């Protein structure tokens, strides 16, 4: 498993070089504009709860690795509530006709992001717990990159709005780095596991897939932010 975790770290470093993350760090851009893509994240933010509850969680279990997964799912299955709170605080909770909302959420601008949870569920379907854990490690790595930067933006916004942002801010970031799968004990357990050739192949494949789907989603969010200036609307309101 040590080789799988090394692959996760390698792909994480590559992931962090995407143009989107340079955009998030550009303080010449209003912090609200740097989070203009937030509505597009809704399919993932909401779908992630179901991915944890319905795909990753398997109860009851006497498998210690599945127990680690189950515990992790209870930590991750309610973050969508923080997301909805932050949309309101960011001034992005606009009223629109139901049909317009459907066009947005099922349109081209959110297509890649809609596929993230679906693709992860597909590639972990009936997989052994160790393979699912490899997927979770990859998911956590992508989240670490994103949230480390959005937490900084949220801090900038807090200076302006005097509001705290639980999903995009430091709260979520602290929760993610404090996950059960991220503790030293669990990491040592994972590193010590000897995988069969088939398990290693499957774990490598799922890690690559997780990073691929998140990369496509991140690039999509970047495109949306570039084409949807929100600052004038916010000032007008």
Secondary structure, 3 states (H helix, E strand, C coil): CHHHHHHHHHHHHHHCCCHHHHHHHCCCCCCCHHHCCHHHHHHHHHHHHHHHHHHHCCCCCCCHHHHHHHHHHHHHCCCHHHHHHHHHHCCCCCCCCHHHHHHHHCCHHHHHHHHHHHHHHHHHCCCCHHHHHHHHHHHHHHHHHHHHHHHHHHHHHHHHHCCCCCCCCHHHHHHHHCCHHHCHHHHHHHHHCCCCHHHHHHHHHHHHHHHHHHHHHHHHHHHHHHHCCCHHHHHHC
